[in-house]
Amino acid sequence: MLASKDYAQLAAQNMTTARDGVRWHLIESSPGHYDWSSFLSMFHAAQASRIQIIWDLCHFGWPDHVDVWQPDFIQQFARFAGAVAAKMRDEGMTGQYFTPINAISFLAWAGGDIAHIQPMASERGRALKLQMVRATLAAIDAIRAIDSTARFLQPEPVVHINAQAGRPEMEAAAEAQRLAQFDVWDMLSGKSMPELGGRPDYLDIIGISYHPDNQWFYQGGIIPVDDVHYRPFASVLKEIHQRYHRPLLIAETGAHSDLRVTWMRYIFEQCIQSMKDGVAIEGICIYPVADYRSWSGEKHLPFGLLGMQDANGNRSLFEPLALEIRSQQIRLISLLNGGLPDSKDQPA
């Protein structure tokens, strides 16, 4: 969660859109009763700084009284999603952007297969993935019933997997694992498992979550960016764009410590190349933009544009990354004014 000071710092860096979370567990701490105080403080702070927010409705968490495995979860989440949209409408805001459930594939793996995060299950990832897809579809319906102009971002981790050199017998398995990254988007759009209720209009803006360790050898190690086997990010983006013909948003990217600047430069370069090739890219989201204590229990590493809060709630600005972002913003404005290929993608 960002504080009002954080929103103001982003606005000062000409960063006027952010992703942030609507904390369901705080809002609905008892069944069916909504306390909007935590959300409205964020909502009004963003308005004061003129920051547009893409609101995550479920980012790996839910109230204690909710059982994610039960059929009722779908209706409970849909009711909450509709209530959020109604609260925004009451605040005079429509046409909002939502992420119903963040990174379903990661949640299914980390929470359903290896018991790393909630719901702390093992070997139930497929069932959790299907449950979250059903809940996403129901939430989109509930929000559209309140605000027909709402837009939806569906982020998923994007990867590339190579067979190990000299091991051609691994190629089929490596490719099958790579193709699994498309499961959720295929389900939402109805490309696969149409019995879930997916349709093309449920797949709006595709969110790309991508980090330096998102390419690896099958049953092997990470492929570094300068390795001959590393697939250029622009090629990855082109494949996704051609598969779905939807606008893309780099919904989560970043590196830690001294890698922050060089990684962000690489992402900008690859996105610019993709845009020149006609791929519709709506933006790049640094995650985390503000440092925080690691939820995984590992030692904290500086990761964001904004540092840890001091005793007064202030954050320092990581100047090298700020300068890189500003120079790329200027470059993008120049390119856009000079004319990039028109995308054929249209809003859902």
N, C-alpha and C positions, 0 to 999 in steps of 0.2 A: 504494500500500500504506500502511495506517495502522500506526503504532507503538502499543505498549501505552499510552504516555502519551496518545496521541490518543484511543484508546478510552475512557480514564478521563475525559478532558475532555468527550467526547460524553455519557457517562453522567451527568456532573455537570449537563448541560443538559437532562436528562430525554429524551435521544435514545438510545433503547435498541435500535434496529435500524439497520444500515448495510449498504451494498454494498461488497464488497472482492473482490480478484482472487486466484485460485489460479494461481500463476505456472508454467504448464505447462513453459516453456522451462528453468526451474531444476529442476523436479522430475524431468523425463525428459530430461536432457542427453545421454544415450546411449540407443539404442533398447531399450525394454522394461525399463529399470532405473529405479526410482523412488527418489529421495532426498527424504524428506518433511520434512527439517529446516526448510526455509524456511516451509513451510505450517504445521507444528505450532507454530512460535513465534507465528504470527498467531492460530491457532485457540485456543491456550491463553490468549493475551492477551485475546482477546474473551471467553472464558469467565470470566476473572478479573474483568472489568468488567461481566459479565452483559449483554453486547451480543449480540443475535441478528444473524447475518451472512447475507446473500444472496450466495452465492459465484458469481462469474463464473469459468467454466472456460476460456473463450477470449475475451480482450478485445483483439482485433487483434494476436495474436501466437501463435507456436508454436515448437517446437524446430527447430534448424537442419537436423536430419536428416529432417524431415517435408516432403514435397512436397504442397502443398495442392491441386494440380491432379490428382493421381493418385487412382484409386479407393480405394487403400489408406488414404488420409487418413481416410475415413469410419470404417473399422475401428480405426485408430490412435486417433482421438479418442474413439470409444466405449469402447475399452479403458481409456483414461485416465480418462474420466468414471466408469466402473464402479469403478476403483481408488480414486478419491477418495471415492466413497460407501462403499466397503468400509473405508477408513481411518477415516472418521468413525464407522462402526458399531463398529469395534474400539475407538474412543475412547469408546464408550458413547452416541453421539449418532445418533439417527434422526429422521425427520421434518424433514430439513433442506431449505433453500430454495436453488435453483440457477438461474443463468442459463447455459444451455449455451454460447451464442455471443452476444455483445453486439452489438446494432444491425447486423444482417446487411445491411440496405439501405445503410447508410452504408459499411460495409466493402466491399460490392460496388461502390459508386460510387468511393470514395476509393482503394481498392486494386485494383479491377478495371477501372475506366474511365479514371481520370485519373492513375494511378501516383503518388499522393500518399503512401500508406502501403503496407506489405506486403500483397500480394505484388508490388507495383510493376508492375502490368499496365495496358495500355490496350485499350479496346474489348472487354473480356472480362467486364464486370460481370455480365451475365446468367448466364454459366456459373458465375461465382464464387458468385452468389446461390443457384443451384440446388444447388451442392456443399455450401454451408453449411446449407441446409435439410435435405438428406439427412443430414448429419453431426449436426444437432440431433436429428432423429428417432431416429437410432441411439443417441445419447447418453442420451436420455430412456429408451429401452428398457433400456439397460445399467444406469442408476441404479435404475430401478424393479425390476429383477431382484434388486437388493441391498436396496433400501428402498422398499417399496410405498407408504409414506406421504410420500415426498418431494414437494415442490411446485416448480413451475417458473415463473420470470418470463421473459417474452420481450419485451425492450425494442426499440422501433423509433422512429426520428425521426418526429414528427408535424408536418405542415405544412399551410398553406393557401395557395392560389395563385389570384390574380385575373387576369383579362384586363386589359390596360391600358385606362384610360378612353378611350372613343371608338374602341376597336378591337374590335368584336364578332367580327371574323374570327378573333381569338385565343381565343375562349371554349372551343371544342372541344379545342384543344391544351392550354390551361391546365387544363381539367378532367381530361383524360387523364393529365397529369403529376401532378395532385393525387391521383387514384385509385391511382396506382402505389405510394403509401405503404402500401397495404393488401396488397401482393403477398405478403410473407413470412407474415403472419398467415393469409391465405387459403390459402397452400400448406400451412402446418402443420396447419390445421384440415380440409384436404381440400376446401375450397370451390373451389379451382382446382388443376389438375394433380394429380389424385388418384393418378396413376401414381407419384408420389414416395412415397406411403405415408401421407400426412397423414390425420388423423382428428380429430374434435372434441375427444377427450380429450387430444390433444397440445397444445392451446391452453389453458393454465391461467390464469395471471395476466398480463394485458396490460400491458406497460411502456410508458409514454409519455415520450419524450425531447423536451423542448420548451424553447426559448430565445427571447429577444427577436427574433432574426432568422429565425424559422421561418415567417414569412409574407412573401410577396413578389408583385410583379406579374410575370406571365409575360414573360420576356425583358426584365425591368425591375428596379427597385430594391426594397429592403426596405420593407415597409409598417409604419410606426410604430404603436404601441399606440393613440395618440390620433387616428389617421386614421379617417375615416368608413368606409373600405374594410376596416378591420381586423375580422376575425371574432372574437367573444368566445371565449375559451378554453373556457368552459362549453358553448358550442354545439359545439365540436370534440369535447369529451369525450362529450357526449350522442350524437353521431353514431356514435362508436366503440362505445359501450355498446350502442346499439340494433343495431348491425351484428353483434356477436359475443355479447352477453349474458354477458359474463365480467367479473369484478372487474378494476378498473384500479388501477395504481400509478404515480404520477408518478415515473418511474425516474431522471430526470435533468432538473434545471432549475436555473437560477441566472443571475445577471448579474454584471458586474464593476464594481469601484470604487464610485462613489456610487450606482449603479443597484441595488445589491444589495437594499436594504431595500424600495424601492418595487416592484421586480419581485416579490419574495417576497410582499409584501402583496397584489399583484394575483393571484398564483397561489392564495394562500389564499382570497381572496374568491371567485374563480371555482370553486374546488373545493367550497367550502361551498355555493354556489349549486347546483352539480351534485348534491351529496349531498341537498339539499332536494328536488331533482327526481327522486330515487330512483336516482341513479347510484352504483354501489358503488365507492368509492375507498378503497383500503387504506392509503395513505400518500403522503408527499411526500419525495423524496430530493434534497437539495442536492448539486449536482455542480459543481466539486469542493468537498467540505466543508472540506478542508485545502489551502491553496495549495501549488503546486509549480512548478518551472521548466517553461515551455511546451515541449511536445514538438514543436511545429510550427515552432520557431525564432523565433517572434515575441517581442517584449519582454514580460517578465512583467507581468501586471496582477493586482492583488489581487482575488480572486474568491470565496474561501471564508469560512466562519465562523471558521476557524482560520488564522492567518497562517503565513508561512514559518518553518521551524525555525531556532532560533538555534544558537550553538555548543554548547549543552548539550542540544540536541534538544527544547527547549521551544517551544511555539507560543503566540502572543498570541491573545486572544479578541476578535473584532470586536464590540464591545458593542452598537452600534445594531442589528445583525442578530440578535444573541442576544436582545435585548429584544423585538424584533418577533416572533420565533419563540415566545418564552415567552408573550406576550400572546395569540397565536393558539392556542397549546396550551390555555390557560385557556378561551378562547372555544369551542374544539372540545369540550372536556370538558363545558362547560355545555350546548352544543347536543345532545350525545349523551345526556346525562342527561335532557334535556327531551324527547328522542324525535325521531328522524329517520325518514323513511319506510323501512320494511323493504325490503331488496333481495331480489329473487327469485333472484339468482345463488347457486349452490351450488358448493362445491369440486368439482374434477374427480375 
